[in-house]
Amino acid sequence: MGVCVIGAGLSGLAVAHALKDRGVEFVCLEKAPDVGGVWRQPEAGERGPGYLSLHLNTAKQLTGYTDFPMPESYPLYPRHSEVAAYLRSFARWAGVLDHVETRTEVVSVRADAEGLWTVVSRDADGAVASRRFEHVIVASGHHTEPALPDPLPPGSDSFAGTILHSLDYRDGSDFAGQRVVVVGLGASAVDIAADLSRHAGQTVLSVRRGLHIVPKQLFGMSVDEIAEAPWWNEMSFAEQRRFVEQALLVARGRLADYGLPEPDHPVFSSAVTISDEILSRIRHGAVTPKPAIASFEGSRVVFTDGTSVEADAVVYCTGFRMAFPFLPAGCPVGPDGSVELYKRIVPPDRRGLYFVGLVRPVGAITRLVEAQAQWVTGIVQREEELPPAEVMREEISTYLDGIARRYGRTGGASIQVDVGPYLGELREALRV
């Protein structure tokens, strides 16, 4: 019956490599025209999210696959086109391209009475196929459906300019001379604001809530290298937090001095934003910080402090909703919106179904998905045994309780992991 892998981005290719290397029969279904996931440049008529200025935020030596490093000619933080080319060359090197069916969208995945999984897919011509597999590995990521405020601020329906999501943003030159408001303070928001500031007539950054902005490097080390360093992982959590807070104070000072809201939470109690550019662009006057949008009035955007600006476009960089429309309802997202997976991989009541790459680390994800792929491959080959469902549910509950204490219980927080401890947990499971 074999294995079905869904998605041929960084995570899906790691799974494909692990399966191929161990002689497991599989097919990989990818709805895009090529491998590469979010790093692949969208074709005409496709939606993003690969905007042209997108670069890695993590060092190439940790973001590249262990058995196939990124080229020495690449910079430390390659641009998205280089990452896309690298992922395709990895797929070619690993010999998995023949296993990938591109332009093939998964419509449904359902278990049958015999414990097998029926995967229904549709190709580019609209032809529907139904196949049965013993195992299904979902590696389609969590940048699925664009999330906009619901409802949008009053007056949005009659706004004279354009309102779009970061998913539809391609290049700052598309907005040459325009007045643009960027909403958000996450990775895409600061990237897009910095990019726009080199082309637009005016760039405003609207920020509702303060987040910790961390430079890509501290003390000359990429922050993801720090996350995997032995000396870092020997520190207690309190020591790590104190270390970073002091380093940030030295590196950039207070965010309020840049006109940004100070975070209402300590570092590592929410996702951080990694950026070397945005604070510099603010200091150079190229980006103007503003608070949240209160309303739209004709061609004006009005902020909660009562100020307003004329705007030709508003780019909402407000993230994505995790969605798996091809899976049964409630899998893997529980009633409260939290992702419920044993070891962040296995839904306890659905044997033969796995998720790889559904984690959000502060640092590079590649070593994590490689370890996940190896662990799942061991289960597929029956070298690893899963515990009873009640044991898996207990592990999930303990994990989510810890997440709730640190981040609050939200869907996004439920996939947060600390690189060192999580990688150690997976590697320990592999040794066992």
C-alpha atoms as one frame of an Amber mdcrd trajectory, in Angstrom:
protein
   0.000   0.000   0.000   2.962   2.310   0.601   3.109   5.851   1.921   1.573
   9.110   0.696   3.469  12.335   1.448   1.486  15.563   1.062   3.608  18.577
   0.138   7.008  18.928  -1.550   8.458  21.889   0.298  11.393  21.739   2.706
   9.588  19.351   5.081   8.082  17.102   2.418  11.424  16.706   0.683  13.070
  15.769   3.995  10.433  13.048   4.411  10.868  11.880   0.820  14.638  11.622
   1.300  14.264   9.614   4.518  11.784   7.204   2.921  13.822   6.785  -0.276
  17.007   6.243   1.705  15.355   3.404   3.651  13.754   1.775   0.596  10.149
   2.657   1.481   7.682   2.907  -1.416   5.949   6.295  -1.499   4.356   8.963
  -3.630   4.516  12.706  -2.896   1.587  14.883  -3.966   2.222  18.591  -4.556
  -0.418  21.015  -5.834   2.136  23.562  -7.127   3.903  23.188 -10.494   7.255
  22.412  -8.854   8.910  21.462  -5.575  10.073  24.129  -3.127   7.002  25.102
  -1.122   6.903  28.705   0.085  10.332  29.368  -1.417   9.293  28.654  -4.984
   8.641  31.749  -7.089   4.917  31.882  -7.882   4.007  31.630 -11.551   1.714
  34.099 -13.310  -1.703  34.040 -11.691  -0.482  32.217  -8.555  -0.612  33.767
  -5.109   2.630  34.139  -3.037   4.009  34.018  -0.447   7.451  34.225  -2.115
   7.861  38.019  -2.415  11.037  39.016  -4.238  12.874  40.478  -1.237  12.333
  37.360   0.894  15.549  35.986   2.426  16.315  33.304   4.972  16.281  34.486
   8.565  18.330  31.452   9.572  21.920  30.586   8.688  22.456  28.502   5.553
  24.532  25.846   7.345  21.623  25.043   9.660  18.840  25.547   7.105  20.434
  23.262   4.521  19.939  19.492   4.790  22.581  17.567   6.733  23.531  15.296
   3.819  23.408  18.041   1.196  24.694  21.425   2.427  23.884  24.665   0.666
  26.573  25.781  -1.811  29.605  27.591  -0.407  28.924  30.367  -2.915  25.638
  31.191  -1.163  25.620  34.061   1.347  24.902  33.309   4.987  21.255  34.314
   4.466  20.317  33.360   0.869  17.448  34.999  -0.993  14.312  33.018  -1.759
  15.273  32.226  -5.377  18.524  30.671  -4.171  16.668  28.613  -1.565  14.179
  27.448  -4.210  17.019  26.404  -6.546  18.722  24.610  -3.665  15.566  22.676
  -2.731  15.130  21.509  -6.318  18.765  20.462  -6.556  18.354  18.547  -3.290
  15.297  16.742  -4.669  17.297  15.827  -7.777  20.304  14.697  -5.719  18.128
  12.635  -3.379  16.465  10.935  -6.349  12.934  11.788  -5.242  11.684  13.868
  -8.190  10.271  10.771  -9.873   8.143  10.200  -6.773   6.612  13.709  -6.842
   3.342  14.339  -8.664   3.138  18.111  -9.186  -0.037  20.064 -10.006  -1.877
  17.479  -7.915  -4.139  18.766  -5.171  -5.236  16.513  -2.319  -9.006  16.729
  -1.952  -9.628  14.355   0.943  -7.868  11.929   3.269 -10.095   9.464   5.099
  -9.514   6.272   7.084 -11.517   3.172   6.178 -12.726   0.222   8.230  -9.560
  -1.751   7.437  -7.310   0.912   8.956  -6.050   2.136   5.580  -6.202   5.689
   4.268  -8.018   6.664   1.086  -6.438   9.713  -0.548  -8.485  11.468  -3.210
  -6.552  13.903  -5.420  -7.253  16.088  -8.454  -4.721  16.902 -11.169  -4.353
  20.064 -13.267  -6.835  18.732 -15.853  -9.469  18.124 -13.207  -9.104  14.342
 -13.266  -9.833  12.803  -9.864  -7.905   9.794  -8.553  -8.510   7.691  -5.435
  -5.698   5.649  -3.893  -5.243   3.690  -0.665  -2.200   3.940   1.576  -1.128
   2.411   4.853   0.459   5.676   5.974  -0.126   9.369   5.160   2.445  12.012
   6.100   1.202  15.601   5.942   4.037  18.047   5.236   2.076  20.913   3.724
   3.089  23.517   6.321   1.004  26.029   8.197   1.070  29.032   5.828  -2.260
  27.938   4.423  -5.069  30.493   4.449  -4.364  34.240   4.660  -5.744  35.772
   7.852  -7.247  39.254   7.774  -8.913  41.046  10.688 -12.550  40.032  10.829
 -14.175  42.442  10.565 -11.842  44.941   8.921 -11.888  48.430  10.472 -14.930
  50.588   9.704 -14.873  52.224   6.294 -12.790  49.519   4.635 -15.538  48.819
   2.089 -15.350  52.362   0.764 -11.575  52.843   1.056 -10.366  54.519  -2.122
  -7.091  52.601  -2.181  -6.200  48.915  -2.396  -6.301  46.477   0.538  -4.274
  43.297   0.160  -2.692  40.509   2.204   1.043  39.824   2.225   0.273  36.660
   0.254  -0.428  38.913  -2.755   2.629  41.142  -2.312   5.408  40.603  -4.858
   7.794  43.553  -5.057   8.209  47.074  -3.717   8.625  48.438  -7.231   4.944
  47.647  -7.836   4.187  50.516  -5.436   6.715  53.053  -6.733   5.776  56.542
  -5.558   2.676  55.339  -3.709   1.724  55.899  -0.076   1.516  52.511   1.627
   0.498  51.357   5.111   1.869  47.992   6.246  -0.019  46.329   9.115   1.812
  44.017  11.530   5.171  43.492  13.183   5.942  39.894  12.260   8.606  38.695
   9.832   6.697  39.473   6.645   5.569  42.901   7.916   9.068  44.152   8.679
  10.469  42.615   5.472   7.782  44.197   3.316   7.947  47.579   5.061  11.722
  47.713   4.578  11.363  46.666   0.940   8.604  49.199   0.246  10.577  52.005
   1.845  13.037  51.884  -1.058  10.297  52.380  -3.656   7.154  53.911  -2.155
   6.606  57.613  -1.695   5.702  56.991   1.954   5.812  53.831   4.076   3.891
  53.604   7.349   4.084  50.618   9.697   0.895  50.137  11.740   1.543  48.120
  14.905  -1.190  46.996  17.294   0.974  45.084  19.781   4.669  45.237  20.549
   6.883  42.242  19.756  10.516  41.615  20.577  12.650  42.453  17.541  15.824
  40.386  17.474  18.700  40.970  15.031  19.776  38.042  12.888  23.096  37.955
  14.707  24.167  38.525  18.289  27.839  38.611  19.249  28.691  37.756  15.650
  26.691  34.522  15.747  23.482  33.799  13.861  20.717  33.491  16.466  19.860
  29.975  15.262  23.485  28.949  15.825  23.123  30.217  19.376  19.925  28.174
  19.785  21.855  24.966  19.042  25.057  25.852  20.938  25.852  23.584  23.923
  26.576  26.557  26.202  23.117  27.982  25.421  21.303  24.736  26.126  23.159
  24.335  29.432  21.491  27.535  30.665  18.201  27.481  32.528  15.246  29.120
  30.795  15.469  32.098  33.157  19.176  32.490  32.343  18.477  32.330  28.602
  15.796  34.994  28.895  18.045  37.285  30.967  20.939  36.781  28.526  18.839
  37.763  25.491  17.183  40.712  27.227  20.596  42.145  28.103  21.933  41.479
  24.609  18.948  43.245  23.029  19.365  46.233  25.292  22.956  46.570  24.073
  22.171  45.834  20.405  19.176  48.106  19.900  18.008  49.774  23.114  14.318
  50.290  23.862  11.763  49.820  21.093   9.830  52.823  22.402  12.759  54.992
  21.303  11.935  53.997  17.710   8.260  54.898  18.066   7.202  51.264  18.432
   5.159  49.889  21.341   7.151  48.085  23.977   6.193  44.381  24.206   3.721
  43.634  26.984   5.437  40.309  27.675   8.968  39.094  28.396  11.092  37.665
  25.589  10.266  34.032  24.679   6.668  34.439  25.869   5.529  35.051  22.306
   6.980  34.697  18.846   9.905  37.057  18.216  10.547  39.020  15.017  13.989
  38.582  13.496  15.151  41.596  11.506  18.346  43.532  10.909  16.643  46.180
   8.807  13.407  47.564  10.177  14.845  49.578  13.071  17.455  51.097  10.772
  14.803  52.049   8.205  12.790  53.719  10.977  15.815  55.629  12.217  16.537
  56.774   8.668  13.007  58.139   8.335  12.131  55.689   5.567   9.458  53.934
   7.659   7.071  55.759  10.013   5.594  53.743  12.909   1.928  54.254  13.781
  -0.500  52.478  16.148  -3.354  50.221  15.028  -5.815  51.278  12.334  -9.076
  52.613  13.782 -10.943  53.259  10.516 -10.793  54.141   6.845 -12.191  57.460
   5.607 -12.174  57.764   1.840  -8.498  57.738   0.905  -7.311  58.222   4.484
  -6.257  55.659   7.060  -7.078  56.790  10.613  -5.092  55.365  13.545  -6.118
  54.820  17.148  -4.120  57.850  18.315  -6.277  60.103  16.124  -3.634  60.750
  13.474  -4.232  59.807   9.847  -2.425  59.487   6.521  -3.434  59.470   2.876
  -2.836  55.985   1.492  -2.920  54.324  -1.906  -2.572  50.812  -0.488  -2.722
  48.880   2.778  -0.817  45.593   3.074  -2.052  43.378   5.891   0.814  41.183
   7.136  -1.405  39.473   9.671  -0.339  35.894   9.192  -2.100  32.726   8.192
  -4.615  30.297   9.566  -3.633  26.650   9.769  -6.080  24.754   7.613  -6.191
  21.161   6.453  -9.445  21.019   4.471  -8.644  17.563   3.122  -8.548  16.017
   6.616 -11.408  15.042   8.935 -12.729  17.923  11.058 -10.834  18.414  14.315
  -7.562  16.947  13.052  -5.019  18.037  14.104  -6.600  21.172  15.619  -8.597
  20.559  18.787 -11.753  22.327  20.015  -9.823  25.244  21.556  -7.707  25.823
  18.424  -4.586  24.102  19.740  -2.720  21.592  17.597  -2.886  18.234  19.416
  -0.076  15.927  18.300   2.060  13.421  20.185   5.674  14.588  19.922   4.217
  17.315  17.646   3.805  14.624  14.974   1.105  12.012  15.675  -2.661  12.463
  16.269  -3.318   9.887  18.996  -6.575   8.497  17.620  -5.616   8.267  13.949
  -3.014   5.570  13.444  -1.103   5.836  10.200  -1.400   9.641   9.987   1.564
  11.909  10.761   2.546  15.582  10.504   6.065  16.738   9.706   7.080  20.399
   9.887   4.042  21.551  11.879   6.271  23.279  14.441   7.455  26.855  14.914
  10.960  27.085  16.376  12.999  30.144  17.270  15.756  29.124  14.873  16.197
  26.874  11.846  13.564  24.185  11.313  15.534  21.828   9.059  17.226  19.684
  11.719  13.845  19.278  13.392  12.018  18.081  10.281  14.909  15.745   9.411
  14.632  14.155  12.851  10.832  13.997  12.568  11.158  12.357   9.135  13.583
   9.746  10.461  11.340   8.972  13.426   8.232   8.602  11.256  10.152   6.412
   8.802  11.054   4.143  11.720   7.372   3.825  12.612   6.457   3.105   8.988
   9.076   0.321   8.924   7.825  -0.925  12.298  11.192  -0.269  13.919   9.498
   2.155  16.310   6.349   1.468  18.326   3.828   4.120  19.278   2.471   4.037
  22.831  -1.262   3.569  23.536  -3.533   6.493  22.636  -4.105   7.442  26.286
  -0.348   7.763  26.849  -0.060   9.989  23.771  -2.960  12.150  24.957  -1.295
  12.574  28.342   1.955  13.692  26.678   0.020  16.191  24.538  -1.789  17.563
  27.591   1.475  18.035  29.498   3.052  19.793  26.532   0.088  22.116  25.984
  -0.078  22.962  29.684   3.552  24.082  29.487   2.800  26.117  26.365  -0.193
  27.769  28.053   1.918  28.814  31.043   4.531  30.379  28.786   2.616  31.724
  25.775  -1.075  31.423  26.570  -3.261  28.781  24.947  -3.628  29.824  21.301
  -3.468  27.908  18.059  -0.245  29.569  16.969   1.472  29.060  20.318   0.621
  25.356  20.346   3.236  24.661  17.656   6.065  26.569  19.340   9.117  24.465
  20.174  12.554  25.179  21.601  15.114  23.884  19.105  17.607  22.301  21.504
  15.226  20.454  23.848  12.907  19.293  21.052  15.762  18.093  18.872  17.225
  16.289  21.874  13.863  14.604  22.524  13.607  13.367  18.932  17.197  12.187
  18.808  16.729  10.338  22.080  13.643   8.631  20.626  15.672   7.656  17.546
  18.402   6.119  19.706  15.842   4.129  21.662
